[in-house]
Amino acid sequence: MPPRRVEVRIERLVLRGFAAGTQHALVAALERELAAGLAGGAALQDAPRLRLGTLPLAAGLTPAQVGAAVGARIARGIAPPGGEGHDHG
């Protein structure tokens, strides 16, 4: 069986309250966490649109920690129905 291919397109990512120089670290951590979350080979749900809403985060997190949290939330959001954090919109 050939390896599966997953394409994730993020058209808009709103980052408020982060210094301009920290955005790269946040996005890099998001990409790593999302790739790790999808690497397990679990079944995925087709999600033409995924709305995560507000993601409450503790004060003092680094941009990389925020990116990892967002990536994990996205990975859970495209899990099959019944999975934790399933919040399509």
PDB file of N, CA, C and O in Angstrom, chain B, residues numbered from 101:
ATOM      1  N   MET B 101       0.848  -1.175   0.000  1.00  0.00           N
ATOM      2  CA  MET B 101       0.000   0.000   0.000  1.00  0.00           C
ATOM      3  C   MET B 101       0.895   1.241   0.000  1.00  0.00           C
ATOM      4  O   MET B 101       1.783   1.360   0.845  1.00  0.00           O
ATOM      5  N   PRO B 102       0.671   2.168  -0.941  1.00  0.00           N
ATOM      6  CA  PRO B 102       1.498   3.379  -0.981  1.00  0.00           C
ATOM      7  C   PRO B 102       1.212   4.266   0.235  1.00  0.00           C
ATOM      8  O   PRO B 102       0.127   4.201   0.812  1.00  0.00           O
ATOM      9  N   PRO B 103       2.187   5.090   0.618  1.00  0.00           N
ATOM     10  CA  PRO B 103       1.963   5.988   1.756  1.00  0.00           C
ATOM     11  C   PRO B 103       0.828   6.965   1.460  1.00  0.00           C
ATOM     12  O   PRO B 103       0.644   7.410   0.327  1.00  0.00           O
ATOM     13  N   ARG B 104       0.079   7.283   2.504  1.00  0.00           N
ATOM     14  CA  ARG B 104      -1.008   8.255   2.343  1.00  0.00           C
ATOM     15  C   ARG B 104      -0.436   9.656   2.247  1.00  0.00           C
ATOM     16  O   ARG B 104       0.627   9.955   2.790  1.00  0.00           O
ATOM     17  N   ARG B 105      -1.150  10.484   1.560  1.00  0.00           N
ATOM     18  CA  ARG B 105      -0.747  11.879   1.430  1.00  0.00           C
ATOM     19  C   ARG B 105      -1.841  12.729   2.049  1.00  0.00           C
ATOM     20  O   ARG B 105      -3.020  12.573   1.732  1.00  0.00           O
ATOM     21  N   VAL B 106      -1.441  13.626   2.928  1.00  0.00           N
ATOM     22  CA  VAL B 106      -2.384  14.529   3.583  1.00  0.00           C
ATOM     23  C   VAL B 106      -1.989  15.949   3.229  1.00  0.00           C
ATOM     24  O   VAL B 106      -0.834  16.344   3.386  1.00  0.00           O
ATOM     25  N   GLU B 107      -2.945  16.700   2.759  1.00  0.00           N
ATOM     26  CA  GLU B 107      -2.686  18.103   2.437  1.00  0.00           C
ATOM     27  C   GLU B 107      -3.508  18.969   3.381  1.00  0.00           C
ATOM     28  O   GLU B 107      -4.728  18.831   3.473  1.00  0.00           O
ATOM     29  N   VAL B 108      -2.824  19.855   4.070  1.00  0.00           N
ATOM     30  CA  VAL B 108      -3.482  20.802   4.968  1.00  0.00           C
ATOM     31  C   VAL B 108      -3.131  22.193   4.481  1.00  0.00           C
ATOM     32  O   VAL B 108      -1.959  22.543   4.345  1.00  0.00           O
ATOM     33  N   ARG B 109      -4.150  22.969   4.224  1.00  0.00           N
ATOM     34  CA  ARG B 109      -3.962  24.339   3.769  1.00  0.00           C
ATOM     35  C   ARG B 109      -4.557  25.277   4.813  1.00  0.00           C
ATOM     36  O   ARG B 109      -5.748  25.207   5.116  1.00  0.00           O
ATOM     37  N   ILE B 110      -3.740  26.131   5.345  1.00  0.00           N
ATOM     38  CA  ILE B 110      -4.226  27.129   6.301  1.00  0.00           C
ATOM     39  C   ILE B 110      -4.242  28.459   5.568  1.00  0.00           C
ATOM     40  O   ILE B 110      -3.198  29.049   5.291  1.00  0.00           O
ATOM     41  N   GLU B 111      -5.443  28.914   5.260  1.00  0.00           N
ATOM     42  CA  GLU B 111      -5.579  30.139   4.497  1.00  0.00           C
ATOM     43  C   GLU B 111      -5.404  31.383   5.356  1.00  0.00           C
ATOM     44  O   GLU B 111      -4.965  32.431   4.882  1.00  0.00           O
ATOM     45  N   ARG B 112      -5.755  31.245   6.611  1.00  0.00           N
ATOM     46  CA  ARG B 112      -5.677  32.430   7.468  1.00  0.00           C
ATOM     47  C   ARG B 112      -5.334  31.997   8.888  1.00  0.00           C
ATOM     48  O   ARG B 112      -5.995  31.132   9.464  1.00  0.00           O
ATOM     49  N   LEU B 113      -4.311  32.599   9.434  1.00  0.00           N
ATOM     50  CA  LEU B 113      -3.910  32.360  10.807  1.00  0.00           C
ATOM     51  C   LEU B 113      -3.735  33.724  11.444  1.00  0.00           C
ATOM     52  O   LEU B 113      -2.840  34.479  11.063  1.00  0.00           O
ATOM     53  N   VAL B 114      -4.571  34.042  12.398  1.00  0.00           N
ATOM     54  CA  VAL B 114      -4.535  35.353  13.045  1.00  0.00           C
ATOM     55  C   VAL B 114      -3.715  35.239  14.319  1.00  0.00           C
ATOM     56  O   VAL B 114      -4.044  34.460  15.213  1.00  0.00           O
ATOM     57  N   LEU B 115      -2.655  36.013  14.396  1.00  0.00           N
ATOM     58  CA  LEU B 115      -1.785  36.039  15.565  1.00  0.00           C
ATOM     59  C   LEU B 115      -1.854  37.427  16.181  1.00  0.00           C
ATOM     60  O   LEU B 115      -1.328  38.392  15.626  1.00  0.00           O
ATOM     61  N   ARG B 116      -2.496  37.518  17.313  1.00  0.00           N
ATOM     62  CA  ARG B 116      -2.615  38.807  17.996  1.00  0.00           C
ATOM     63  C   ARG B 116      -1.781  38.773  19.265  1.00  0.00           C
ATOM     64  O   ARG B 116      -1.783  37.786  20.001  1.00  0.00           O
ATOM     65  N   GLY B 117      -1.073  39.860  19.510  1.00  0.00           N
ATOM     66  CA  GLY B 117      -0.319  39.986  20.746  1.00  0.00           C
ATOM     67  C   GLY B 117       1.069  39.361  20.711  1.00  0.00           C
ATOM     68  O   GLY B 117       1.694  39.190  21.757  1.00  0.00           O
ATOM     69  N   PHE B 118       1.556  39.020  19.533  1.00  0.00           N
ATOM     70  CA  PHE B 118       2.893  38.453  19.402  1.00  0.00           C
ATOM     71  C   PHE B 118       3.791  39.439  18.679  1.00  0.00           C
ATOM     72  O   PHE B 118       3.381  40.057  17.697  1.00  0.00           O
ATOM     73  N   ALA B 119       4.997  39.585  19.157  1.00  0.00           N
ATOM     74  CA  ALA B 119       5.965  40.453  18.495  1.00  0.00           C
ATOM     75  C   ALA B 119       6.263  39.895  17.103  1.00  0.00           C
ATOM     76  O   ALA B 119       6.236  38.683  16.890  1.00  0.00           O
ATOM     77  N   ALA B 120       6.546  40.791  16.166  1.00  0.00           N
ATOM     78  CA  ALA B 120       6.765  40.386  14.776  1.00  0.00           C
ATOM     79  C   ALA B 120       7.861  39.329  14.649  1.00  0.00           C
ATOM     80  O   ALA B 120       7.736  38.434  13.812  1.00  0.00           O
ATOM     81  N   GLY B 121       8.902  39.396  15.426  1.00  0.00           N
ATOM     82  CA  GLY B 121      10.003  38.448  15.325  1.00  0.00           C
ATOM     83  C   GLY B 121       9.706  37.068  15.877  1.00  0.00           C
ATOM     84  O   GLY B 121      10.488  36.142  15.661  1.00  0.00           O
ATOM     85  N   THR B 122       8.597  36.904  16.584  1.00  0.00           N
ATOM     86  CA  THR B 122       8.290  35.614  17.200  1.00  0.00           C
ATOM     87  C   THR B 122       7.364  34.753  16.349  1.00  0.00           C
ATOM     88  O   THR B 122       7.154  33.581  16.661  1.00  0.00           O
ATOM     89  N   GLN B 123       6.819  35.303  15.306  1.00  0.00           N
ATOM     90  CA  GLN B 123       5.846  34.577  14.502  1.00  0.00           C
ATOM     91  C   GLN B 123       6.442  33.358  13.818  1.00  0.00           C
ATOM     92  O   GLN B 123       5.759  32.345  13.670  1.00  0.00           O
ATOM     93  N   HIS B 124       7.704  33.430  13.396  1.00  0.00           N
ATOM     94  CA  HIS B 124       8.338  32.288  12.717  1.00  0.00           C
ATOM     95  C   HIS B 124       8.419  31.087  13.660  1.00  0.00           C
ATOM     96  O   HIS B 124       8.114  29.964  13.259  1.00  0.00           O
ATOM     97  N   ALA B 125       8.827  31.314  14.904  1.00  0.00           N
ATOM     98  CA  ALA B 125       8.930  30.216  15.872  1.00  0.00           C
ATOM     99  C   ALA B 125       7.561  29.598  16.137  1.00  0.00           C
ATOM    100  O   ALA B 125       7.442  28.379  16.267  1.00  0.00           O
ATOM    101  N   LEU B 126       6.535  30.428  16.217  1.00  0.00           N
ATOM    102  CA  LEU B 126       5.179  29.938  16.463  1.00  0.00           C
ATOM    103  C   LEU B 126       4.708  29.061  15.301  1.00  0.00           C
ATOM    104  O   LEU B 126       4.193  27.963  15.513  1.00  0.00           O
ATOM    105  N   VAL B 127       4.882  29.543  14.098  1.00  0.00           N
ATOM    106  CA  VAL B 127       4.426  28.794  12.920  1.00  0.00           C
ATOM    107  C   VAL B 127       5.234  27.510  12.750  1.00  0.00           C
ATOM    108  O   VAL B 127       4.666  26.479  12.389  1.00  0.00           O
ATOM    109  N   ALA B 128       6.534  27.543  12.997  1.00  0.00           N
ATOM    110  CA  ALA B 128       7.358  26.335  12.880  1.00  0.00           C
ATOM    111  C   ALA B 128       6.905  25.273  13.881  1.00  0.00           C
ATOM    112  O   ALA B 128       6.835  24.092  13.539  1.00  0.00           O
ATOM    113  N   ALA B 129       6.599  25.679  15.105  1.00  0.00           N
ATOM    114  CA  ALA B 129       6.119  24.725  16.119  1.00  0.00           C
ATOM    115  C   ALA B 129       4.745  24.187  15.738  1.00  0.00           C
ATOM    116  O   ALA B 129       4.470  23.004  15.938  1.00  0.00           O
ATOM    117  N   LEU B 130       3.886  25.030  15.197  1.00  0.00           N
ATOM    118  CA  LEU B 130       2.562  24.590  14.738  1.00  0.00           C
ATOM    119  C   LEU B 130       2.727  23.512  13.672  1.00  0.00           C
ATOM    120  O   LEU B 130       2.067  22.475  13.735  1.00  0.00           O
ATOM    121  N   GLU B 131       3.592  23.744  12.701  1.00  0.00           N
ATOM    122  CA  GLU B 131       3.799  22.771  11.625  1.00  0.00           C
ATOM    123  C   GLU B 131       4.332  21.445  12.179  1.00  0.00           C
ATOM    124  O   GLU B 131       3.872  20.378  11.771  1.00  0.00           O
ATOM    125  N   ARG B 132       5.295  21.503  13.101  1.00  0.00           N
ATOM    126  CA  ARG B 132       5.859  20.273  13.681  1.00  0.00           C
ATOM    127  C   ARG B 132       4.793  19.486  14.439  1.00  0.00           C
ATOM    128  O   ARG B 132       4.688  18.269  14.281  1.00  0.00           O
ATOM    129  N   GLU B 133       4.006  20.175  15.256  1.00  0.00           N
ATOM    130  CA  GLU B 133       2.991  19.491  16.063  1.00  0.00           C
ATOM    131  C   GLU B 133       1.898  18.905  15.182  1.00  0.00           C
ATOM    132  O   GLU B 133       1.424  17.797  15.433  1.00  0.00           O
ATOM    133  N   LEU B 134       1.501  19.630  14.167  1.00  0.00           N
ATOM    134  CA  LEU B 134       0.481  19.135  13.246  1.00  0.00           C
ATOM    135  C   LEU B 134       0.995  17.896  12.505  1.00  0.00           C
ATOM    136  O   LEU B 134       0.266  16.915  12.365  1.00  0.00           O
ATOM    137  N   ALA B 135       2.226  17.936  12.036  1.00  0.00           N
ATOM    138  CA  ALA B 135       2.806  16.775  11.352  1.00  0.00           C
ATOM    139  C   ALA B 135       2.878  15.580  12.300  1.00  0.00           C
ATOM    140  O   ALA B 135       2.577  14.455  11.901  1.00  0.00           O
ATOM    141  N   ALA B 136       3.269  15.813  13.538  1.00  0.00           N
ATOM    142  CA  ALA B 136       3.350  14.723  14.514  1.00  0.00           C
ATOM    143  C   ALA B 136       1.965  14.155  14.805  1.00  0.00           C
ATOM    144  O   ALA B 136       1.805  12.941  14.935  1.00  0.00           O
ATOM    145  N   GLY B 137       0.969  15.026  14.907  1.00  0.00           N
ATOM    146  CA  GLY B 137      -0.389  14.578  15.184  1.00  0.00           C
ATOM    147  C   GLY B 137      -0.988  13.767  14.048  1.00  0.00           C
ATOM    148  O   GLY B 137      -1.847  12.916  14.278  1.00  0.00           O
ATOM    149  N   LEU B 138      -0.544  14.022  12.830  1.00  0.00           N
ATOM    150  CA  LEU B 138      -1.075  13.312  11.675  1.00  0.00           C
ATOM    151  C   LEU B 138      -0.238  12.091  11.308  1.00  0.00           C
ATOM    152  O   LEU B 138      -0.675  11.270  10.501  1.00  0.00           O
ATOM    153  N   ALA B 139       0.939  11.956  11.876  1.00  0.00           N
ATOM    154  CA  ALA B 139       1.851  10.882  11.516  1.00  0.00           C
ATOM    155  C   ALA B 139       1.414   9.522  12.059  1.00  0.00           C
ATOM    156  O   ALA B 139       1.903   8.489  11.603  1.00  0.00           O
ATOM    157  N   GLY B 140       0.502   9.514  13.025  1.00  0.00           N
ATOM    158  CA  GLY B 140       0.091   8.255  13.631  1.00  0.00           C
ATOM    159  C   GLY B 140      -0.711   7.357  12.719  1.00  0.00           C
ATOM    160  O   GLY B 140      -0.958   6.201  13.064  1.00  0.00           O
ATOM    161  N   GLY B 141      -1.125   7.848  11.571  1.00  0.00           N
ATOM    162  CA  GLY B 141      -1.844   7.019  10.617  1.00  0.00           C
ATOM    163  C   GLY B 141      -3.313   6.831  10.946  1.00  0.00           C
ATOM    164  O   GLY B 141      -3.964   5.969  10.357  1.00  0.00           O
ATOM    165  N   ALA B 142      -3.850   7.611  11.866  1.00  0.00           N
ATOM    166  CA  ALA B 142      -5.270   7.506  12.211  1.00  0.00           C
ATOM    167  C   ALA B 142      -6.122   7.966  11.029  1.00  0.00           C
ATOM    168  O   ALA B 142      -5.664   8.731  10.180  1.00  0.00           O
ATOM    169  N   ALA B 143      -7.348   7.496  10.987  1.00  0.00           N
ATOM    170  CA  ALA B 143      -8.283   7.934   9.948  1.00  0.00           C
ATOM    171  C   ALA B 143      -8.535   9.424  10.122  1.00  0.00           C
ATOM    172  O   ALA B 143      -8.586   9.930  11.243  1.00  0.00           O
ATOM    173  N   LEU B 144      -8.691  10.117   9.006  1.00  0.00           N
ATOM    174  CA  LEU B 144      -8.915  11.558   9.052  1.00  0.00           C
ATOM    175  C   LEU B 144     -10.284  11.876   8.483  1.00  0.00           C
ATOM    176  O   LEU B 144     -10.809  11.148   7.641  1.00  0.00           O
ATOM    177  N   GLN B 145     -10.839  12.946   8.945  1.00  0.00           N
ATOM    178  CA  GLN B 145     -12.116  13.446   8.477  1.00  0.00           C
ATOM    179  C   GLN B 145     -11.847  14.542   7.447  1.00  0.00           C
ATOM    180  O   GLN B 145     -10.988  15.396   7.665  1.00  0.00           O
ATOM    181  N   ASP B 146     -12.564  14.526   6.340  1.00  0.00           N
ATOM    182  CA  ASP B 146     -12.455  15.617   5.376  1.00  0.00           C
ATOM    183  C   ASP B 146     -13.052  16.858   6.025  1.00  0.00           C
ATOM    184  O   ASP B 146     -14.218  16.858   6.418  1.00  0.00           O
ATOM    185  N   ALA B 147     -12.268  17.893   6.136  1.00  0.00           N
ATOM    186  CA  ALA B 147     -12.717  19.099   6.828  1.00  0.00           C
ATOM    187  C   ALA B 147     -12.517  20.300   5.917  1.00  0.00           C
ATOM    188  O   ALA B 147     -11.468  20.943   5.963  1.00  0.00           O
ATOM    189  N   PRO B 148     -13.512  20.611   5.089  1.00  0.00           N
ATOM    190  CA  PRO B 148     -13.350  21.754   4.201  1.00  0.00           C
ATOM    191  C   PRO B 148     -13.144  23.056   4.977  1.00  0.00           C
ATOM    192  O   PRO B 148     -12.516  23.990   4.478  1.00  0.00           O
ATOM    193  N   ARG B 149     -13.668  23.110   6.179  1.00  0.00           N
ATOM    194  CA  ARG B 149     -13.459  24.282   7.031  1.00  0.00           C
ATOM    195  C   ARG B 149     -13.398  23.799   8.466  1.00  0.00           C
ATOM    196  O   ARG B 149     -14.206  22.980   8.902  1.00  0.00           O
ATOM    197  N   LEU B 150     -12.440  24.314   9.177  1.00  0.00           N
ATOM    198  CA  LEU B 150     -12.263  23.946  10.571  1.00  0.00           C
ATOM    199  C   LEU B 150     -12.172  25.228  11.382  1.00  0.00           C
ATOM    200  O   LEU B 150     -11.265  26.036  11.182  1.00  0.00           O
ATOM    201  N   ARG B 151     -13.099  25.408  12.283  1.00  0.00           N
ATOM    202  CA  ARG B 151     -13.083  26.586  13.144  1.00  0.00           C
ATOM    203  C   ARG B 151     -12.684  26.150  14.539  1.00  0.00           C
ATOM    204  O   ARG B 151     -13.372  25.353  15.177  1.00  0.00           O
ATOM    205  N   LEU B 152     -11.592  26.669  14.995  1.00  0.00           N
ATOM    206  CA  LEU B 152     -11.109  26.290  16.316  1.00  0.00           C
ATOM    207  C   LEU B 152     -11.664  27.184  17.408  1.00  0.00           C
ATOM    208  O   LEU B 152     -11.667  26.804  18.579  1.00  0.00           O
ATOM    209  N   GLY B 153     -12.130  28.360  17.041  1.00  0.00           N
ATOM    210  CA  GLY B 153     -12.617  29.284  18.054  1.00  0.00           C
ATOM    211  C   GLY B 153     -11.460  29.782  18.903  1.00  0.00           C
ATOM    212  O   GLY B 153     -10.313  29.817  18.456  1.00  0.00           O
ATOM    213  N   THR B 154     -11.769  30.158  20.106  1.00  0.00           N
ATOM    214  CA  THR B 154     -10.750  30.660  21.013  1.00  0.00           C
ATOM    215  C   THR B 154     -10.053  29.501  21.699  1.00  0.00           C
ATOM    216  O   THR B 154     -10.695  28.556  22.157  1.00  0.00           O
ATOM    217  N   LEU B 155      -8.764  29.582  21.762  1.00  0.00           N
ATOM    218  CA  LEU B 155      -7.956  28.551  22.415  1.00  0.00           C
ATOM    219  C   LEU B 155      -7.334  29.186  23.659  1.00  0.00           C
ATOM    220  O   LEU B 155      -6.338  29.902  23.549  1.00  0.00           O
ATOM    221  N   PRO B 156      -7.906  28.935  24.840  1.00  0.00           N
ATOM    222  CA  PRO B 156      -7.355  29.557  26.051  1.00  0.00           C
ATOM    223  C   PRO B 156      -5.962  29.001  26.352  1.00  0.00           C
ATOM    224  O   PRO B 156      -5.753  27.788  26.349  1.00  0.00           O
ATOM    225  N   LEU B 157      -5.030  29.890  26.608  1.00  0.00           N
ATOM    226  CA  LEU B 157      -3.652  29.503  26.881  1.00  0.00           C
ATOM    227  C   LEU B 157      -3.180  30.179  28.167  1.00  0.00           C
ATOM    228  O   LEU B 157      -3.619  31.279  28.501  1.00  0.00           O
ATOM    229  N   ALA B 158      -2.300  29.518  28.866  1.00  0.00           N
ATOM    230  CA  ALA B 158      -1.735  30.071  30.086  1.00  0.00           C
ATOM    231  C   ALA B 158      -0.819  31.245  29.744  1.00  0.00           C
ATOM    232  O   ALA B 158      -0.203  31.272  28.679  1.00  0.00           O
ATOM    233  N   ALA B 159      -0.737  32.194  30.639  1.00  0.00           N
ATOM    234  CA  ALA B 159       0.154  33.342  30.457  1.00  0.00           C
ATOM    235  C   ALA B 159       1.600  32.872  30.502  1.00  0.00           C
ATOM    236  O   ALA B 159       1.930  31.908  31.192  1.00  0.00           O
ATOM    237  N   GLY B 160       2.446  33.553  29.769  1.00  0.00           N
ATOM    238  CA  GLY B 160       3.871  33.282  29.834  1.00  0.00           C
ATOM    239  C   GLY B 160       4.378  32.184  28.917  1.00  0.00           C
ATOM    240  O   GLY B 160       5.557  31.835  28.972  1.00  0.00           O
ATOM    241  N   LEU B 161       3.512  31.628  28.071  1.00  0.00           N
ATOM    242  CA  LEU B 161       3.977  30.595  27.137  1.00  0.00           C
ATOM    243  C   LEU B 161       4.866  31.225  26.068  1.00  0.00           C
ATOM    244  O   LEU B 161       4.670  32.376  25.679  1.00  0.00           O
ATOM    245  N   THR B 162       5.838  30.459  25.606  1.00  0.00           N
ATOM    246  CA  THR B 162       6.675  30.933  24.503  1.00  0.00           C
ATOM    247  C   THR B 162       5.888  30.799  23.199  1.00  0.00           C
ATOM    248  O   THR B 162       4.914  30.049  23.138  1.00  0.00           O
ATOM    249  N   PRO B 163       6.304  31.524  22.156  1.00  0.00           N
ATOM    250  CA  PRO B 163       5.635  31.349  20.867  1.00  0.00           C
ATOM    251  C   PRO B 163       5.667  29.899  20.392  1.00  0.00           C
ATOM    252  O   PRO B 163       4.702  29.432  19.789  1.00  0.00           O
ATOM    253  N   ALA B 164       6.755  29.181  20.652  1.00  0.00           N
ATOM    254  CA  ALA B 164       6.831  27.774  20.243  1.00  0.00           C
ATOM    255  C   ALA B 164       5.804  26.936  20.991  1.00  0.00           C
ATOM    256  O   ALA B 164       5.214  26.029  20.404  1.00  0.00           O
ATOM    257  N   GLN B 165       5.578  27.212  22.261  1.00  0.00           N
ATOM    258  CA  GLN B 165       4.572  26.472  23.032  1.00  0.00           C
ATOM    259  C   GLN B 165       3.170  26.772  22.519  1.00  0.00           C
ATOM    260  O   GLN B 165       2.324  25.880  22.461  1.00  0.00           O
ATOM    261  N   VAL B 166       2.923  28.019  22.149  1.00  0.00           N
ATOM    262  CA  VAL B 166       1.621  28.388  21.588  1.00  0.00           C
ATOM    263  C   VAL B 166       1.413  27.685  20.253  1.00  0.00           C
ATOM    264  O   VAL B 166       0.336  27.146  19.997  1.00  0.00           O
ATOM    265  N   GLY B 167       2.443  27.688  19.396  1.00  0.00           N
ATOM    266  CA  GLY B 167       2.346  27.017  18.101  1.00  0.00           C
ATOM    267  C   GLY B 167       2.070  25.532  18.253  1.00  0.00           C
ATOM    268  O   GLY B 167       1.283  24.964  17.496  1.00  0.00           O
ATOM    269  N   ALA B 168       2.718  24.893  19.233  1.00  0.00           N
ATOM    270  CA  ALA B 168       2.493  23.471  19.479  1.00  0.00           C
ATOM    271  C   ALA B 168       1.054  23.220  19.924  1.00  0.00           C
ATOM    272  O   ALA B 168       0.433  22.247  19.495  1.00  0.00           O
ATOM    273  N   ALA B 169       0.524  24.084  20.774  1.00  0.00           N
ATOM    274  CA  ALA B 169      -0.858  23.923  21.246  1.00  0.00           C
ATOM    275  C   ALA B 169      -1.849  24.079  20.103  1.00  0.00           C
ATOM    276  O   ALA B 169      -2.817  23.324  20.013  1.00  0.00           O
ATOM    277  N   VAL B 170      -1.615  25.052  19.231  1.00  0.00           N
ATOM    278  CA  VAL B 170      -2.510  25.264  18.090  1.00  0.00           C
ATOM    279  C   VAL B 170      -2.418  24.085  17.117  1.00  0.00           C
ATOM    280  O   VAL B 170      -3.441  23.621  16.614  1.00  0.00           O
ATOM    281  N   GLY B 171      -1.203  23.596  16.848  1.00  0.00           N
ATOM    282  CA  GLY B 171      -1.037  22.451  15.956  1.00  0.00           C
ATOM    283  C   GLY B 171      -1.748  21.212  16.479  1.00  0.00           C
ATOM    284  O   GLY B 171      -2.372  20.478  15.713  1.00  0.00           O
ATOM    285  N   ALA B 172      -1.654  20.981  17.782  1.00  0.00           N
ATOM    286  CA  ALA B 172      -2.335  19.831  18.383  1.00  0.00           C
ATOM    287  C   ALA B 172      -3.846  19.978  18.267  1.00  0.00           C
ATOM    288  O   ALA B 172      -4.546  18.997  18.016  1.00  0.00           O
ATOM    289  N   ARG B 173      -4.350  21.186  18.447  1.00  0.00           N
ATOM    290  CA  ARG B 173      -5.791  21.427  18.348  1.00  0.00           C
ATOM    291  C   ARG B 173      -6.295  21.182  16.931  1.00  0.00           C
ATOM    292  O   ARG B 173      -7.369  20.613  16.736  1.00  0.00           O
ATOM    293  N   ILE B 174      -5.513  21.614  15.944  1.00  0.00           N
ATOM    294  CA  ILE B 174      -5.904  21.381  14.552  1.00  0.00           C
ATOM    295  C   ILE B 174      -5.913  19.879  14.262  1.00  0.00           C
ATOM    296  O   ILE B 174      -6.849  19.374  13.642  1.00  0.00           O
ATOM    297  N   ALA B 175      -4.885  19.171  14.702  1.00  0.00           N
ATOM    298  CA  ALA B 175      -4.825  17.720  14.469  1.00  0.00           C
ATOM    299  C   ALA B 175      -6.020  17.021  15.091  1.00  0.00           C
ATOM    300  O   ALA B 175      -6.590  16.120  14.476  1.00  0.00           O
ATOM    301  N   ARG B 176      -6.415  17.417  16.299  1.00  0.00           N
ATOM    302  CA  ARG B 176      -7.599  16.818  16.924  1.00  0.00           C
ATOM    303  C   ARG B 176      -8.858  17.187  16.162  1.00  0.00           C
ATOM    304  O   ARG B 176      -9.796  16.393  16.094  1.00  0.00           O
ATOM    305  N   GLY B 177      -8.891  18.379  15.589  1.00  0.00           N
ATOM    306  CA  GLY B 177     -10.079  18.844  14.869  1.00  0.00           C
ATOM    307  C   GLY B 177     -10.357  18.077  13.594  1.00  0.00           C
ATOM    308  O   GLY B 177     -11.500  18.016  13.143  1.00  0.00           O
ATOM    309  N   ILE B 178      -9.314  17.486  13.000  1.00  0.00           N
ATOM    310  CA  ILE B 178      -9.547  16.731  11.771  1.00  0.00           C
ATOM    311  C   ILE B 178      -9.559  15.230  12.025  1.00  0.00           C
ATOM    312  O   ILE B 178      -9.518  14.431  11.089  1.00  0.00           O
ATOM    313  N   ALA B 179      -9.614  14.856  13.296  1.00  0.00           N
ATOM    314  CA  ALA B 179      -9.780  13.449  13.652  1.00  0.00           C
ATOM    315  C   ALA B 179     -11.204  13.028  13.299  1.00  0.00           C
ATOM    316  O   ALA B 179     -12.073  13.886  13.145  1.00  0.00           O
ATOM    317  N   PRO B 180     -11.458  11.749  13.170  1.00  0.00           N
ATOM    318  CA  PRO B 180     -12.807  11.306  12.823  1.00  0.00           C
ATOM    319  C   PRO B 180     -13.823  11.681  13.904  1.00  0.00           C
ATOM    320  O   PRO B 180     -13.446  11.888  15.058  1.00  0.00           O
ATOM    321  N   PRO B 181     -15.113  11.770  13.542  1.00  0.00           N
ATOM    322  CA  PRO B 181     -16.142  12.123  14.518  1.00  0.00           C
ATOM    323  C   PRO B 181     -16.061  11.242  15.756  1.00  0.00           C
ATOM    324  O   PRO B 181     -15.764  10.049  15.687  1.00  0.00           O
ATOM    325  N   GLY B 182     -16.336  11.874  16.884  1.00  0.00           N
ATOM    326  CA  GLY B 182     -16.258  11.153  18.146  1.00  0.00           C
ATOM    327  C   GLY B 182     -14.905  11.325  18.803  1.00  0.00           C
ATOM    328  O   GLY B 182     -14.729  10.974  19.970  1.00  0.00           O
ATOM    329  N   GLY B 183     -13.939  11.869  18.057  1.00  0.00           N
ATOM    330  CA  GLY B 183     -12.620  12.105  18.633  1.00  0.00           C
ATOM    331  C   GLY B 183     -12.637  13.360  19.483  1.00  0.00           C
ATOM    332  O   GLY B 183     -13.495  14.225  19.311  1.00  0.00           O
ATOM    333  N   GLU B 184     -11.694  13.455  20.393  1.00  0.00           N
ATOM    334  CA  GLU B 184     -11.623  14.612  21.288  1.00  0.00           C
ATOM    335  C   GLU B 184     -11.320  15.862  20.468  1.00  0.00           C
ATOM    336  O   GLU B 184     -10.492  15.826  19.557  1.00  0.00           O
ATOM    337  N   GLY B 185     -11.979  16.947  20.786  1.00  0.00           N
ATOM    338  CA  GLY B 185     -11.723  18.228  20.151  1.00  0.00           C
ATOM    339  C   GLY B 185     -12.299  18.361  18.758  1.00  0.00           C
ATOM    340  O   GLY B 185     -11.910  19.273  18.029  1.00  0.00           O
ATOM    341  N   HIS B 186     -13.194  17.503  18.366  1.00  0.00           N
ATOM    342  CA  HIS B 186     -13.771  17.539  17.029  1.00  0.00           C
ATOM    343  C   HIS B 186     -14.701  18.735  16.922  1.00  0.00           C
ATOM    344  O   HIS B 186     -15.796  18.715  17.484  1.00  0.00           O
ATOM    345  N   ASP B 187     -14.282  19.780  16.209  1.00  0.00           N
ATOM    346  CA  ASP B 187     -15.071  21.003  16.187  1.00  0.00           C
ATOM    347  C   ASP B 187     -15.076  21.626  14.800  1.00  0.00           C
ATOM    348  O   ASP B 187     -14.537  22.715  14.602  1.00  0.00           O
ATOM    349  N   HIS B 188     -15.679  20.942  13.846  1.00  0.00           N
ATOM    350  CA  HIS B 188     -15.820  21.466  12.483  1.00  0.00           C
ATOM    351  C   HIS B 188     -16.874  22.559  12.493  1.00  0.00           C
ATOM    352  O   HIS B 188     -17.769  22.581  13.337  1.00  0.00           O
ATOM    353  N   GLY B 189     -16.742  23.489  11.507  1.00  0.00           N
ATOM    354  CA  GLY B 189     -17.738  24.545  11.465  1.00  0.00           C
ATOM    355  C   GLY B 189     -18.087  24.978  10.113  1.00  0.00           C
ATOM    356  O   GLY B 189     -18.921  25.868   9.945  1.00  0.00           O
TER     357      GLY B 189
END
